[in-house]
Amino acid sequence: MARGGRSEGKITVVVGRDSRVSGPEVIAIACDVLLKSGLDVVECGIVPTPTVQVMVQQTHAAAGLVITSSHNPQPWNGLKFVGPDGLFFPPDKCGELFRLADTGGFCAAITHGTLKHITTALQTHISLILALPYIDRAAIARRGFKVCVDAVCGAGGPIVSQLLHDLGCAQVTVINAEPTGVFPHAPEPIPCNLEQLCEAVVKTGADLGIAVDPDVDRCVLIDETGKPLVEEYTLALAVQFLLGVVGRRGPVCKNLSTTRAVDDVAKAHGCPIYATPVGEIQVAKKMVEVGAAIGGEGNGGVMLPDIHIGRDAPVAVALTMQHLAHFGGTISQLKATLSQYNIVKLSTSVQGVDTVAALETIKNSWSSKSTINESDGLHISTENWWVHLRKSNTEPIIRIIAESTTVAEATRICEEFKAKIEEFRH
């Protein structure tokens, strides 16, 4: 499929991996197959997933391959496929790729490709971020920020640490910095996994904490008291910065399960908001379609077209530091300027559930008193709350996600809709 990206001349694939212990073996196999297929390979080593996307664009490569399992448990590994535009393959293209692989029709090329190892990918990524016209390193340096980072022994330690130093932070403390792939705690950057970082923020007197996942596409913030802002507010703050501080105007894209705080910021600045099915590629496709100024997902994923259209934790870090420098107060005070919502997430097994009948019945009962979106399961939105019911793409469960102004209300909504779904269990 990489050959489909270029009609003539050299065909290059950029390859990188996160720090998982199975990574060296998998990347060796991947590079060997690509080379024997006649493709040139640029091998970046241990780098963030967004760095591979950036390098595909910067080198005008035909494709990219990332060996990673993102935030999943340590024993897992997987592949992410990047097209020549720097975007991940959409589902239909992944299906085409898998069909090609299943046919076993590949054969070795007469002339093998060449392998080039590079060590400059992280610096290329950092340099692009620092070159953004609204990043003022002097302004950030004047604040003398102390920052604590949890890199969970993934690919993020080197790039996030270097970026924060280059931005002028006075003190950068990184815990779990070495990219060993031996995760010291569950790697998904959600509050229950960030106790060590919260404690480190308080102990070091940091102005904020930053957590990233193993492949560094998600960024979660901790305030100066050691309290997580929760992952939803990384994107909301980034949108507030770009629209409110930089003055950019344009569409904002998010997925259906992302906080309404993003909508409120966009509306306050007269910008349209688009909600897509869950999945980075779904948001990316909509961003390309509408020419979005910014987008992302409420899991800590910020997507800034000024760099590339993909979730990018280093980009989120830079925007946060610049926003905080401009604001002048603390990160908790900055968060308080946004609408305050609470999201609760529950799930139930699909085993024995007639999901089609369940969602259709629920839709019919709410269609006259709410806004309905069926692009990804069933999304019901009222003035005071919303709920999203969807089958998981990776697990045999139905996810029930609700947002309201209080945890109690969001919990009540989740439990109410979960009970309704379970009425259809045989």
One Martini backbone bead per residue (centre of mass of N, CA, C, O) as a GRO file, in nm:
protein
  426
    1MET     BB    1   0.053   0.065  -0.014
    2ALA     BB    2   0.297   0.254  -0.035
    3ARG     BB    3   0.293   0.257  -0.351
    4GLY     BB    4   0.030   0.434  -0.361
    5GLY     BB    5   0.187   0.707  -0.267
    6ARG     BB    6   0.381   0.641  -0.524
    7SER     BB    7   0.465   0.639  -0.876
    8GLU     BB    8   0.773   0.727  -0.829
    9GLY     BB    9   1.055   0.636  -0.724
   10LYS     BB   10   1.116   0.657  -0.414
   11ILE     BB   11   1.013   0.448  -0.135
   12THR     BB   12   0.905   0.563   0.186
   13VAL     BB   13   0.931   0.450   0.532
   14VAL     BB   14   0.831   0.535   0.849
   15VAL     BB   15   0.982   0.420   1.162
   16GLY     BB   16   0.845   0.344   1.491
   17ARG     BB   17   0.857   0.335   1.862
   18ASP     BB   18   0.805   0.233   2.153
   19SER     BB   19   0.922   0.087   2.475
   20ARG     BB   20   0.856  -0.189   2.445
   21VAL     BB   21   1.001  -0.498   2.490
   22SER     BB   22   0.897  -0.599   2.191
   23GLY     BB   23   0.999  -0.382   1.988
   24PRO     BB   24   1.272  -0.480   1.861
   25GLU     BB   25   1.151  -0.730   1.720
   26VAL     BB   26   0.926  -0.595   1.554
   27ILE     BB   27   1.096  -0.381   1.400
   28ALA     BB   28   1.281  -0.583   1.259
   29ILE     BB   29   1.064  -0.725   1.095
   30ALA     BB   30   0.940  -0.480   0.955
   31CYS     BB   31   1.197  -0.380   0.810
   32ASP     BB   32   1.258  -0.639   0.655
   33VAL     BB   33   1.000  -0.647   0.487
   34LEU     BB   34   1.026  -0.371   0.353
   35LEU     BB   35   1.302  -0.413   0.221
   36LYS     BB   36   1.214  -0.681   0.059
   37SER     BB   37   0.993  -0.486  -0.096
   38GLY     BB   38   1.173  -0.219  -0.187
   39LEU     BB   39   1.181  -0.033   0.065
   40ASP     BB   40   1.245   0.245   0.222
   41VAL     BB   41   1.394   0.317   0.552
   42VAL     BB   42   1.302   0.521   0.834
   43GLU     BB   43   1.459   0.493   1.150
   44CYS     BB   44   1.374   0.638   1.478
   45GLY     BB   45   1.295   0.463   1.705
   46ILE     BB   46   1.222   0.602   2.005
   47VAL     BB   47   0.896   0.741   1.961
   48PRO     BB   48   0.642   0.915   1.908
   49THR     BB   49   0.373   0.893   1.720
   50PRO     BB   50   0.366   1.197   1.620
   51THR     BB   51   0.655   1.190   1.507
   52VAL     BB   52   0.597   1.007   1.271
   53GLN     BB   53   0.391   1.189   1.137
   54VAL     BB   54   0.583   1.425   1.096
   55MET     BB   55   0.802   1.267   0.928
   56VAL     BB   56   0.628   1.202   0.688
   57GLN     BB   57   0.595   1.497   0.606
   58GLN     BB   58   0.898   1.596   0.606
   59THR     BB   59   0.991   1.344   0.397
   60HIS     BB   60   0.772   1.252   0.193
   61ALA     BB   61   0.639   0.997   0.256
   62ALA     BB   62   0.429   0.718   0.190
   63ALA     BB   63   0.470   0.619   0.499
   64GLY     BB   64   0.377   0.478   0.826
   65LEU     BB   65   0.517   0.303   1.124
   66VAL     BB   66   0.379   0.198   1.441
   67ILE     BB   67   0.506   0.053   1.738
   68THR     BB   68   0.211   0.004   1.935
   69SER     BB   69  -0.026   0.019   2.243
   70SER     BB   70  -0.024   0.266   2.391
   71HIS     BB   71  -0.227   0.238   2.691
   72ASN     BB   72  -0.176  -0.044   2.713
   73PRO     BB   73  -0.058  -0.305   2.835
   74GLN     BB   74   0.263  -0.421   2.846
   75PRO     BB   75   0.231  -0.695   2.664
   76TRP     BB   76   0.142  -0.527   2.446
   77ASN     BB   77   0.101  -0.492   2.082
   78GLY     BB   78   0.133  -0.290   1.771
   79LEU     BB   79  -0.022  -0.116   1.484
   80LYS     BB   80   0.036   0.190   1.302
   81PHE     BB   81  -0.106   0.356   1.018
   82VAL     BB   82   0.045   0.582   0.780
   83GLY     BB   83  -0.002   0.821   0.566
   84PRO     BB   84   0.117   1.073   0.350
   85ASP     BB   85  -0.060   1.290   0.535
   86GLY     BB   86  -0.026   1.179   0.852
   87LEU     BB   87  -0.259   0.988   0.864
   88PHE     BB   88  -0.451   0.756   0.955
   89PHE     BB   89  -0.595   0.489   0.876
   90PRO     BB   90  -0.884   0.407   0.781
   91PRO     BB   91  -1.094   0.146   0.804
   92ASP     BB   92  -1.099   0.077   0.495
   93LYS     BB   93  -0.786   0.064   0.464
   94CYS     BB   94  -0.736  -0.153   0.673
   95GLY     BB   95  -0.905  -0.367   0.531
   96GLU     BB   96  -0.733  -0.374   0.275
   97LEU     BB   97  -0.471  -0.456   0.412
   98PHE     BB   98  -0.572  -0.724   0.538
   99ARG     BB   99  -0.649  -0.857   0.271
  100LEU     BB  100  -0.367  -0.858   0.151
  101ALA     BB  101  -0.237  -1.027   0.376
  102ASP     BB  102  -0.430  -1.282   0.345
  103THR     BB  103  -0.336  -1.362   0.049
  104GLY     BB  104  -0.014  -1.382   0.017
  105GLY     BB  105   0.096  -1.192  -0.248
  106PHE     BB  106   0.371  -1.141  -0.160
  107CYS     BB  107   0.701  -1.034  -0.278
  108ALA     BB  108   1.011  -1.013  -0.343
  109ALA     BB  109   1.237  -0.798  -0.436
  110ILE     BB  110   1.503  -0.758  -0.637
  111THR     BB  111   1.539  -0.482  -0.485
  112HIS     BB  112   1.639  -0.360  -0.208
  113GLY     BB  113   1.618  -0.160   0.035
  114THR     BB  114   1.698   0.111   0.247
  115LEU     BB  115   1.861   0.187   0.560
  116LYS     BB  116   1.777   0.458   0.796
  117HIS     BB  117   1.917   0.598   1.074
  118ILE     BB  118   1.769   0.822   1.315
  119THR     BB  119   1.816   1.109   1.574
  120THR     BB  120   1.619   1.380   1.480
  121ALA     BB  121   1.308   1.362   1.530
  122LEU     BB  122   1.263   1.512   1.798
  123GLN     BB  123   1.384   1.786   1.707
  124THR     BB  124   1.191   1.836   1.478
  125HIS     BB  125   0.937   1.849   1.649
  126ILE     BB  126   1.026   2.072   1.843
  127SER     BB  127   1.090   2.294   1.632
  128LEU     BB  128   0.800   2.324   1.527
  129ILE     BB  129   0.680   2.419   1.794
  130LEU     BB  130   0.874   2.667   1.851
  131ALA     BB  131   0.781   2.809   1.565
  132LEU     BB  132   0.539   2.907   1.671
  133PRO     BB  133   0.415   3.233   1.684
  134TYR     BB  134   0.269   3.179   1.991
  135ILE     BB  135   0.553   3.104   2.103
  136ASP     BB  136   0.692   3.241   2.416
  137ARG     BB  137   0.975   3.181   2.581
  138ALA     BB  138   1.017   3.434   2.752
  139ALA     BB  139   0.743   3.430   2.897
  140ILE     BB  140   0.781   3.156   3.028
  141ALA     BB  141   1.051   3.214   3.178
  142ARG     BB  142   0.939   3.444   3.366
  143ARG     BB  143   0.772   3.234   3.548
  144GLY     BB  144   0.940   2.990   3.659
  145PHE     BB  145   0.867   2.701   3.609
  146LYS     BB  146   0.741   2.409   3.772
  147VAL     BB  147   0.780   2.069   3.653
  148CYS     BB  148   0.598   1.757   3.645
  149VAL     BB  149   0.674   1.427   3.511
  150ASP     BB  150   0.501   1.138   3.361
  151ALA     BB  151   0.637   0.876   3.139
  152VAL     BB  152   0.597   0.562   3.209
  153CYS     BB  153   0.844   0.443   3.044
  154GLY     BB  154   0.820   0.567   2.774
  155ALA     BB  155   0.858   0.794   2.496
  156GLY     BB  156   0.836   1.089   2.662
  157GLY     BB  157   1.080   1.185   2.830
  158PRO     BB  158   1.275   1.328   2.626
  159ILE     BB  159   1.074   1.532   2.482
  160VAL     BB  160   0.939   1.673   2.726
  161SER     BB  161   1.192   1.766   2.870
  162GLN     BB  162   1.317   1.931   2.635
  163LEU     BB  163   1.080   2.119   2.583
  164LEU     BB  164   1.067   2.253   2.864
  165HIS     BB  165   1.351   2.366   2.854
  166ASP     BB  166   1.314   2.528   2.583
  167LEU     BB  167   1.073   2.704   2.714
  168GLY     BB  168   1.200   2.791   3.018
  169CYS     BB  169   1.196   2.614   3.248
  170ALA     BB  170   1.331   2.601   3.569
  171GLN     BB  171   1.185   2.311   3.647
  172VAL     BB  172   1.247   1.956   3.573
  173THR     BB  173   1.056   1.670   3.669
  174VAL     BB  174   1.119   1.320   3.607
  175ILE     BB  175   0.922   1.044   3.613
  176ASN     BB  176   0.964   0.771   3.454
  177ALA     BB  177   1.184   0.833   3.210
  178GLU     BB  178   1.277   0.570   3.112
  179PRO     BB  179   1.252   0.374   2.805
  180THR     BB  180   1.178   0.050   2.906
  181GLY     BB  181   0.862  -0.064   2.922
  182VAL     BB  182   0.839  -0.064   3.243
  183PHE     BB  183   0.563  -0.015   3.403
  184PRO     BB  184   0.480   0.131   3.721
  185HIS     BB  185   0.193   0.158   3.592
  186ALA     BB  186  -0.079   0.214   3.462
  187PRO     BB  187  -0.066   0.384   3.145
  188GLU     BB  188  -0.318   0.531   3.175
  189PRO     BB  189  -0.404   0.887   3.197
  190ILE     BB  190  -0.563   0.852   3.484
  191PRO     BB  191  -0.625   0.931   3.803
  192CYS     BB  192  -0.579   0.632   3.927
  193ASN     BB  193  -0.263   0.643   3.788
  194LEU     BB  194  -0.150   0.944   3.937
  195GLU     BB  195  -0.038   0.946   4.232
  196GLN     BB  196   0.268   0.988   4.200
  197LEU     BB  197   0.246   1.263   4.059
  198CYS     BB  198   0.083   1.415   4.269
  199GLU     BB  199   0.299   1.387   4.490
  200ALA     BB  200   0.532   1.525   4.329
  201VAL     BB  201   0.410   1.803   4.303
  202VAL     BB  202   0.404   1.865   4.605
  203LYS     BB  203   0.702   1.798   4.682
  204THR     BB  204   0.826   2.011   4.448
  205GLY     BB  205   0.642   2.265   4.398
  206ALA     BB  206   0.469   2.261   4.154
  207ASP     BB  207   0.267   2.410   3.906
  208LEU     BB  208   0.270   2.130   3.745
  209GLY     BB  209   0.142   1.839   3.585
  210ILE     BB  210   0.256   1.570   3.353
  211ALA     BB  211   0.087   1.327   3.156
  212VAL     BB  212   0.176   1.037   2.967
  213ASP     BB  213   0.175   0.809   2.737
  214PRO     BB  214   0.372   0.579   2.576
  215ASP     BB  215   0.307   0.741   2.276
  216VAL     BB  216   0.241   1.057   2.318
  217ASP     BB  217  -0.089   1.154   2.255
  218ARG     BB  218  -0.137   1.206   2.567
  219CYS     BB  219  -0.258   1.470   2.799
  220VAL     BB  220  -0.224   1.529   3.154
  221LEU     BB  221  -0.329   1.736   3.424
  222ILE     BB  222  -0.183   1.892   3.717
  223ASP     BB  223  -0.216   2.066   3.982
  224GLU     BB  224  -0.062   2.245   4.247
  225THR     BB  225  -0.222   2.035   4.458
  226GLY     BB  226  -0.248   1.738   4.309
  227LYS     BB  227  -0.489   1.772   4.101
  228PRO     BB  228  -0.672   1.654   3.862
  229LEU     BB  229  -0.824   1.780   3.566
  230VAL     BB  230  -0.866   1.588   3.370
  231GLU     BB  231  -0.856   1.500   3.036
  232GLU     BB  232  -1.074   1.698   2.914
  233TYR     BB  233  -0.909   1.983   2.976
  234THR     BB  234  -0.687   1.992   2.766
  235LEU     BB  235  -0.857   2.073   2.519
  236ALA     BB  236  -1.011   2.316   2.634
  237LEU     BB  237  -0.753   2.487   2.682
  238ALA     BB  238  -0.650   2.488   2.390
  239VAL     BB  239  -0.896   2.628   2.269
  240GLN     BB  240  -0.887   2.879   2.446
  241PHE     BB  241  -0.612   2.974   2.346
  242LEU     BB  242  -0.653   2.991   2.035
  243LEU     BB  243  -0.915   3.172   2.047
  244GLY     BB  244  -0.860   3.379   2.299
  245VAL     BB  245  -0.546   3.455   2.255
  246VAL     BB  246  -0.472   3.431   1.948
  247GLY     BB  247  -0.754   3.459   1.759
  248ARG     BB  248  -0.863   3.224   1.631
  249ARG     BB  249  -1.059   3.108   1.347
  250GLY     BB  250  -1.279   2.823   1.349
  251PRO     BB  251  -1.327   2.516   1.350
  252VAL     BB  252  -1.434   2.258   1.586
  253CYS     BB  253  -1.317   1.931   1.684
  254LYS     BB  254  -1.486   1.634   1.807
  255ASN     BB  255  -1.614   1.399   2.001
  256LEU     BB  256  -1.904   1.273   2.148
  257SER     BB  257  -1.729   1.215   2.437
  258THR     BB  258  -1.681   1.517   2.477
  259THR     BB  259  -1.680   1.788   2.638
  260ARG     BB  260  -1.881   2.082   2.659
  261ALA     BB  261  -1.655   2.290   2.708
  262VAL     BB  262  -1.571   2.313   2.413
  263ASP     BB  263  -1.832   2.433   2.305
  264ASP     BB  264  -1.834   2.690   2.482
  265VAL     BB  265  -1.578   2.814   2.363
  266ALA     BB  266  -1.658   2.823   2.068
  267LYS     BB  267  -1.919   2.994   2.106
  268ALA     BB  268  -1.780   3.244   2.243
  269HIS     BB  269  -1.610   3.274   1.943
  270GLY     BB  270  -1.791   3.192   1.688
  271CYS     BB  271  -1.750   2.872   1.659
  272PRO     BB  272  -1.779   2.588   1.514
  273ILE     BB  273  -1.908   2.258   1.601
  274TYR     BB  274  -1.781   1.920   1.575
  275ALA     BB  275  -1.919   1.587   1.593
  276THR     BB  276  -1.781   1.265   1.621
  277PRO     BB  277  -1.683   0.982   1.613
  278VAL     BB  278  -1.498   0.772   1.766
  279GLY     BB  279  -1.175   0.861   1.681
  280GLU     BB  280  -0.912   1.007   1.543
  281ILE     BB  281  -0.983   0.976   1.236
  282GLN     BB  282  -1.261   1.110   1.256
  283VAL     BB  283  -1.159   1.387   1.339
  284ALA     BB  284  -0.955   1.432   1.111
  285LYS     BB  285  -1.151   1.422   0.871
  286LYS     BB  286  -1.319   1.666   0.964
  287MET     BB  287  -1.091   1.872   0.972
  288VAL     BB  288  -1.034   1.861   0.671
  289GLU     BB  289  -1.319   1.923   0.563
  290VAL     BB  290  -1.352   2.213   0.748
  291GLY     BB  291  -1.091   2.357   0.840
  292ALA     BB  292  -0.967   2.337   1.116
  293ALA     BB  293  -0.811   2.487   1.392
  294ILE     BB  294  -0.911   2.257   1.597
  295GLY     BB  295  -0.871   1.946   1.793
  296GLY     BB  296  -1.010   1.636   1.946
  297GLU     BB  297  -0.994   1.457   2.257
  298GLY     BB  298  -1.107   1.373   2.595
  299ASN     BB  299  -0.811   1.203   2.648
  300GLY     BB  300  -0.574   1.432   2.582
  301GLY     BB  301  -0.623   1.507   2.269
  302VAL     BB  302  -0.434   1.716   2.055
  303MET     BB  303  -0.520   1.895   1.740
  304LEU     BB  304  -0.279   2.072   1.529
  305PRO     BB  305  -0.249   2.190   1.208
  306ASP     BB  306   0.017   2.359   1.239
  307ILE     BB  307   0.153   2.066   1.250
  308HIS     BB  308  -0.078   1.830   1.284
  309ILE     BB  309  -0.333   1.572   1.233
  310GLY     BB  310  -0.281   1.485   1.561
  311ARG     BB  311  -0.220   1.351   1.841
  312ASP     BB  312  -0.027   1.577   2.077
  313ALA     BB  313   0.147   1.619   2.360
  314PRO     BB  314   0.364   1.836   2.303
  315VAL     BB  315   0.162   2.042   2.205
  316ALA     BB  316  -0.003   2.055   2.467
  317VAL     BB  317   0.227   2.156   2.642
  318ALA     BB  318   0.288   2.425   2.495
  319LEU     BB  319   0.005   2.549   2.517
  320THR     BB  320  -0.012   2.543   2.824
  321MET     BB  321   0.236   2.718   2.893
  322GLN     BB  322   0.143   2.969   2.735
  323HIS     BB  323  -0.127   3.008   2.872
  324LEU     BB  324  -0.017   3.037   3.164
  325ALA     BB  325   0.165   3.279   3.109
  326HIS     BB  326  -0.064   3.471   3.016
  327PHE     BB  327  -0.254   3.451   3.264
  328GLY     BB  328  -0.074   3.445   3.564
  329GLY     BB  329  -0.173   3.204   3.712
  330THR     BB  330  -0.303   2.918   3.789
  331ILE     BB  331  -0.420   2.618   3.679
  332SER     BB  332  -0.678   2.619   3.855
  333GLN     BB  333  -0.771   2.904   3.770
  334LEU     BB  334  -0.789   2.842   3.469
  335LYS     BB  335  -1.000   2.619   3.482
  336ALA     BB  336  -1.223   2.809   3.622
  337THR     BB  337  -1.287   2.960   3.336
  338LEU     BB  338  -1.443   2.715   3.282
  339SER     BB  339  -1.658   2.495   3.235
  340GLN     BB  340  -1.821   2.274   3.475
  341TYR     BB  341  -1.774   1.925   3.446
  342ASN     BB  342  -1.899   1.576   3.457
  343ILE     BB  343  -1.772   1.250   3.399
  344VAL     BB  344  -1.926   0.928   3.340
  345LYS     BB  345  -1.818   0.573   3.325
  346LEU     BB  346  -1.979   0.295   3.186
  347SER     BB  347  -2.066  -0.064   3.167
  348THR     BB  348  -2.179  -0.344   2.953
  349SER     BB  349  -2.253  -0.634   2.846
  350VAL     BB  350  -2.343  -0.789   2.532
  351GLN     BB  351  -2.441  -1.036   2.653
  352GLY     BB  352  -2.769  -1.094   2.544
  353VAL     BB  353  -2.799  -0.822   2.388
  354ASP     BB  354  -3.031  -0.616   2.215
  355THR     BB  355  -2.899  -0.340   2.089
  356VAL     BB  356  -3.089  -0.244   1.871
  357ALA     BB  357  -3.348  -0.237   2.042
  358ALA     BB  358  -3.246  -0.063   2.271
  359LEU     BB  359  -3.168   0.196   2.109
  360GLU     BB  360  -3.441   0.237   1.971
  361THR     BB  361  -3.613   0.272   2.225
  362ILE     BB  362  -3.457   0.506   2.348
  363LYS     BB  363  -3.485   0.700   2.115
  364ASN     BB  364  -3.798   0.716   2.108
  365SER     BB  365  -3.818   0.831   2.412
  366TRP     BB  366  -3.617   1.104   2.327
  367SER     BB  367  -3.676   1.257   2.049
  368SER     BB  368  -3.879   1.495   2.172
  369LYS     BB  369  -3.647   1.588   2.425
  370SER     BB  370  -3.396   1.584   2.218
  371THR     BB  371  -3.076   1.535   2.085
  372ILE     BB  372  -2.992   1.329   1.807
  373ASN     BB  373  -2.714   1.088   1.759
  374GLU     BB  374  -2.618   0.809   1.512
  375SER     BB  375  -2.302   0.789   1.425
  376ASP     BB  376  -2.238   0.652   1.735
  377GLY     BB  377  -2.482   0.512   1.811
  378LEU     BB  378  -2.609   0.696   2.101
  379HIS     BB  379  -2.690   1.047   2.125
  380ILE     BB  380  -2.797   1.241   2.410
  381SER     BB  381  -2.923   1.584   2.423
  382THR     BB  382  -2.944   1.831   2.665
  383GLU     BB  383  -2.925   2.113   2.845
  384ASN     BB  384  -2.779   1.949   3.113
  385TRP     BB  385  -2.720   1.681   2.934
  386TRP     BB  386  -2.536   1.376   2.838
  387VAL     BB  387  -2.546   1.068   2.634
  388HIS     BB  388  -2.339   0.772   2.550
  389LEU     BB  389  -2.413   0.493   2.332
  390ARG     BB  390  -2.168   0.225   2.280
  391LYS     BB  391  -1.989   0.010   2.108
  392SER     BB  392  -1.709  -0.141   2.132
  393ASN     BB  393  -1.409  -0.195   1.937
  394THR     BB  394  -1.239  -0.388   2.174
  395GLU     BB  395  -1.497  -0.477   2.341
  396PRO     BB  396  -1.773  -0.671   2.496
  397ILE     BB  397  -1.921  -0.369   2.512
  398ILE     BB  398  -2.116  -0.110   2.659
  399ARG     BB  399  -2.104   0.228   2.657
  400ILE     BB  400  -2.159   0.469   2.932
  401ILE     BB  401  -2.177   0.823   2.880
  402ALA     BB  402  -2.179   1.105   3.108
  403GLU     BB  403  -2.286   1.459   3.137
  404SER     BB  404  -2.253   1.705   3.401
  405THR     BB  405  -2.230   1.923   3.677
  406THR     BB  406  -2.244   1.647   3.834
  407VAL     BB  407  -2.167   1.343   3.951
  408ALA     BB  408  -2.444   1.250   4.047
  409GLU     BB  409  -2.595   1.303   3.781
  410ALA     BB  410  -2.414   1.136   3.590
  411THR     BB  411  -2.460   0.870   3.742
  412ARG     BB  412  -2.765   0.853   3.716
  413ILE     BB  413  -2.772   0.843   3.408
  414CYS     BB  414  -2.602   0.595   3.364
  415GLU     BB  415  -2.775   0.396   3.534
  416GLU     BB  416  -3.039   0.433   3.378
  417PHE     BB  417  -2.929   0.336   3.094
  418LYS     BB  418  -2.820   0.067   3.181
  419ALA     BB  419  -3.090  -0.053   3.276
  420LYS     BB  420  -3.230  -0.031   3.002
  421ILE     BB  421  -3.041  -0.219   2.844
  422GLU     BB  422  -3.080  -0.475   3.044
  423GLU     BB  423  -3.378  -0.533   2.951
  424PHE     BB  424  -3.240  -0.675   2.673
  425ARG     BB  425  -3.167  -0.929   2.826
  426HIS     BB  426  -3.180  -1.291   2.774
   0.00000   0.00000   0.00000
